[in-house]
Amino acid sequence: MSETLSVATIVGVGVMLLDQNQNVLLGLRIKAGEEHTWCFPGGKMKPLKRLNKQQQESFTKKQD
């Protein structure tokens, strides 16, 4: 007897941004039930979306 598992692939993206003085942009991650942490801007990628387009959108959303 064989069993088939259905597993979705989730791809995440993180962006490291440096300014002319080599300062790194970090975002403060505040999530219920977790400690606050600092992280690079990013998130989950939508299926079939190009990586550079996802990076641009992730950065733009963090600026709003």
Secondary structure, 3 states (H helix, E strand, C coil): CCCCCCCCCCCEEECCCECCCCCECCEEECCCCCCCEEECCEEECCCCCCHHHHHHHHHHHHHC
